[in-house]
Amino acid sequence: MTPQVYTALLPGGAAAVMDIRTGRGQWRHLNATAAALWTQITEGVPLAQALDVLCDRFTGQGADRDIVRTDLAALAAQLHATGLLDAHPALAPGNSHPTVRLTRTAARPAAADRAAGLLGLLTALALLRCAPIRSSVALAASLARRDRPTATAEQAEHLAQAVRRAGRLWPGRVACLEESLAVHLAAWVRGRRVVWVIGARTAPAAAHAWTEAGGEVIGQDLADRLWPYAPALRI
């Protein structure tokens, strides 16, 4: 079954859950207790068993069993009310620590990169504005299964610059989601592949989308990007 929700594991045991069943998706941030229960569920543990595991864990630390059981039942009810317990979750990806490659001033991208960047951006804008985000995820995953060599960080940076140049022609705002998907698509047009990542952070809570190549996060600006973000979805 195709996953419908994706989880970013955050510092301190917290988590952020991205639900892509409707619209552009929705993020929910979970504290450490809720994240512990949610992690059990994503690993396939039945809800009743997960509640027992956590109840034993907290009572083993000296908490009152009745109070713990009541609080966990209330927490499960809250997760059910959000619809998360009815969704098919993906396992959380491991938290990698790639190098952040800051945007560099470089020569004008080659004509082929500019064409790929424009095509990638137009496709990303159309997808994300006219269809739910799950359509973009499905397309990106489908393309990622095709046989393509991995782009180097420098090749991906050229495509990111091409996408940003194309974005200056767009009358509206091109956010990180559109830009990162556009780089993913542009790389495929150029016969390469990059990794498309959507993730979150805490303190302050925020979401971000980016691309990676050669173990580096591509084309970030130091002024407006606070790292690290934890990945929820990697394609």
C-alpha positions as CSV (number, residue, x, y, z in Angstrom):
1,M,0.0,0.0,0.0
2,T,1.3,3.5,-0.9
3,P,2.3,5.4,2.2
4,Q,0.0,8.4,3.1
5,V,1.9,9.9,6.0
6,Y,5.6,10.4,6.6
7,T,7.5,11.0,9.8
8,A,10.5,13.2,10.7
9,L,12.2,12.1,13.9
10,L,13.2,15.3,15.8
11,P,15.7,16.0,18.6
12,G,14.5,15.1,22.1
13,G,12.3,12.3,21.0
14,A,9.7,14.5,19.3
15,A,8.4,14.0,15.8
16,A,6.7,15.8,12.9
17,V,4.2,13.9,10.8
18,M,3.4,14.9,7.2
19,D,0.0,13.8,6.0
20,I,-0.3,14.0,2.2
21,R,-3.8,12.6,1.8
22,T,-5.3,16.0,0.9
23,G,-4.2,19.3,-0.7
24,R,-0.6,20.4,-0.2
25,G,-0.3,18.2,2.9
26,Q,-0.5,18.9,6.6
27,W,2.1,18.8,9.3
28,R,1.5,17.8,12.9
29,H,4.2,18.1,15.5
30,L,4.2,15.5,18.3
31,N,5.8,15.7,21.7
32,A,8.1,12.9,22.9
33,T,5.3,10.9,24.4
34,A,3.0,11.1,21.4
35,A,6.0,10.4,19.1
36,A,6.8,7.3,21.1
37,L,3.3,6.0,20.5
38,W,3.3,7.0,16.9
39,T,6.7,5.3,16.2
40,Q,5.3,2.0,17.6
41,I,2.3,2.3,15.3
42,T,4.5,3.1,12.2
43,E,6.5,-0.1,13.0
44,G,3.3,-2.1,12.7
45,V,2.6,-2.7,16.4
46,P,-1.2,-2.9,17.1
47,L,-2.5,0.1,19.0
48,A,-3.5,-1.9,22.1
49,Q,0.0,-3.6,22.3
50,A,1.7,-0.2,21.8
51,L,-0.3,1.2,24.7
52,D,0.8,-1.7,26.9
53,V,4.5,-1.2,25.9
54,L,4.4,2.5,26.7
55,C,2.4,1.9,29.9
56,D,5.1,-0.6,31.1
57,R,7.8,1.8,30.1
58,F,6.5,4.8,32.1
59,T,5.3,2.8,35.1
60,G,8.8,1.2,35.2
61,Q,10.0,4.8,35.7
62,G,7.8,5.2,38.7
63,A,4.6,6.6,37.3
64,D,1.2,5.5,38.4
65,R,-0.2,2.9,36.1
66,D,-3.8,4.1,36.2
67,I,-2.8,7.7,35.4
68,V,-0.5,6.5,32.6
69,R,-3.1,4.3,31.1
70,T,-5.7,7.2,31.2
71,D,-3.3,9.6,29.6
72,L,-2.2,7.2,26.9
73,A,-5.8,6.4,26.0
74,A,-6.5,10.1,25.7
75,L,-3.5,10.5,23.5
76,A,-4.6,7.6,21.3
77,A,-8.0,9.3,21.0
78,Q,-6.4,12.5,19.8
79,L,-4.4,10.6,17.1
80,H,-7.6,8.9,16.0
81,A,-9.4,12.3,15.8
82,T,-6.7,13.6,13.5
83,G,-7.2,10.6,11.2
84,L,-3.6,9.5,11.5
85,L,-4.6,6.0,12.9
86,D,-6.6,5.4,9.7
87,A,-3.7,6.3,7.4
88,H,-0.9,4.1,6.0
89,P,2.4,5.4,7.5
90,A,5.9,5.1,6.1
91,L,8.8,4.2,8.3
92,A,10.8,7.3,9.2
93,P,14.0,7.6,7.2
94,G,17.3,7.7,9.1
95,N,18.6,11.1,10.0
96,S,21.5,11.8,7.8
97,H,23.8,14.7,8.3
98,P,24.7,16.0,4.8
99,T,26.9,19.1,4.2
100,V,24.9,22.2,3.4
101,R,26.1,23.6,0.1
102,L,25.5,27.3,0.2
103,T,24.4,29.0,-3.1
104,R,27.5,30.0,-5.1
105,T,27.9,32.9,-7.5
106,A,28.7,31.1,-10.8
107,A,28.6,31.5,-14.5
108,R,25.3,31.5,-16.3
109,P,24.0,27.9,-16.5
110,A,24.3,26.2,-19.8
111,A,21.5,26.4,-22.3
112,A,20.5,22.8,-21.7
113,D,20.4,23.3,-18.0
114,R,18.3,26.5,-18.4
115,A,15.8,24.6,-20.6
116,A,15.6,21.7,-18.1
117,G,15.2,24.2,-15.2
118,L,12.4,26.0,-17.0
119,L,10.6,22.8,-17.9
120,G,11.1,21.4,-14.4
121,L,9.7,24.5,-12.7
122,L,6.7,24.8,-15.0
123,T,5.9,21.1,-14.3
124,A,6.4,21.5,-10.6
125,L,4.2,24.6,-10.4
126,A,1.4,22.9,-12.4
127,L,1.5,19.8,-10.2
128,L,1.6,21.5,-6.9
129,R,-1.0,24.1,-7.8
130,C,-3.5,21.9,-9.7
131,A,-3.2,18.5,-7.9
132,P,-2.8,17.3,-4.4
133,I,0.8,16.8,-3.2
134,R,0.5,13.1,-3.3
135,S,0.5,13.3,-7.1
136,S,3.9,15.1,-7.0
137,V,5.2,12.5,-4.6
138,A,4.0,9.6,-6.9
139,L,5.5,11.2,-10.0
140,A,8.8,11.9,-8.3
141,A,8.9,8.3,-6.9
142,S,8.1,6.9,-10.4
143,L,10.9,8.9,-12.0
144,A,13.4,7.9,-9.3
145,R,12.8,4.2,-10.2
146,R,14.2,4.9,-13.7
147,D,17.8,4.1,-14.3
148,R,19.7,7.4,-14.2
149,P,23.2,8.1,-12.9
150,T,23.4,10.3,-9.8
151,A,24.2,14.0,-10.4
152,T,27.3,15.4,-8.8
153,A,26.8,18.3,-6.3
154,E,28.1,20.7,-9.0
155,Q,25.7,19.4,-11.6
156,A,22.8,19.7,-9.2
157,E,23.9,23.2,-8.2
158,H,23.8,24.3,-11.9
159,L,20.3,23.0,-12.2
160,A,19.3,24.7,-9.0
161,Q,20.6,28.0,-10.4
162,A,18.7,27.4,-13.6
163,V,15.5,26.8,-11.7
164,R,16.0,30.0,-9.7
165,R,16.6,32.0,-12.8
166,A,13.4,30.6,-14.3
167,G,11.6,31.4,-11.1
168,R,12.4,35.1,-11.5
169,L,10.1,35.1,-14.5
170,W,7.2,33.7,-12.5
171,P,4.8,36.4,-11.2
172,G,4.1,34.6,-7.9
173,R,6.3,33.2,-5.2
174,V,8.3,30.1,-5.8
175,A,8.7,28.4,-2.5
176,C,11.1,25.7,-1.4
177,L,8.6,22.9,-2.2
178,E,8.2,24.0,-5.9
179,E,11.9,24.8,-6.3
180,S,13.2,21.5,-4.9
181,L,10.7,19.4,-6.9
182,A,11.7,21.4,-10.0
183,V,15.4,20.5,-9.5
184,H,14.4,16.9,-9.1
185,L,12.5,17.0,-12.4
186,A,15.1,19.0,-14.2
187,A,17.8,16.5,-13.2
188,W,15.7,13.7,-14.7
189,V,15.3,15.7,-17.9
190,R,19.1,16.1,-18.0
191,G,19.5,12.3,-17.6
192,R,20.6,12.5,-13.9
193,R,19.0,12.0,-10.5
194,V,19.0,13.9,-7.3
195,V,17.3,13.2,-4.0
196,W,14.2,15.1,-3.2
197,V,13.6,15.6,0.5
198,I,10.8,17.0,2.6
199,G,11.4,17.5,6.3
200,A,10.9,19.5,9.4
201,R,12.6,20.9,12.5
202,T,11.6,22.0,15.9
203,A,12.4,25.1,18.0
204,P,11.0,26.8,16.1
205,A,8.7,24.3,14.4
206,A,8.9,24.6,10.6
207,A,8.9,22.5,7.4
208,H,11.3,22.7,4.5
209,A,11.9,20.9,1.2
210,W,15.3,20.6,-0.5
211,T,17.4,18.5,-2.9
212,E,20.6,16.5,-2.2
213,A,23.4,15.3,-4.4
214,G,26.8,13.9,-3.6
215,G,26.0,14.0,0.1
216,E,25.3,17.7,0.0
217,V,22.2,19.8,0.5
218,I,22.0,21.9,-2.7
219,G,21.7,25.6,-3.1
220,Q,20.8,26.9,0.3
221,D,21.1,30.5,1.6
222,L,22.7,31.0,5.0
223,A,20.4,34.0,5.7
224,D,17.1,32.1,5.6
225,R,17.9,28.4,6.3
226,L,18.3,27.1,9.8
227,W,19.7,23.6,10.0
228,P,19.5,20.8,10.7
229,Y,16.1,19.7,9.4
230,A,15.1,16.0,9.9
231,P,13.8,14.2,6.7
232,A,10.3,12.8,6.6
233,L,10.3,11.8,2.9
234,R,13.3,11.0,0.7
235,I,12.9,10.3,-3.0
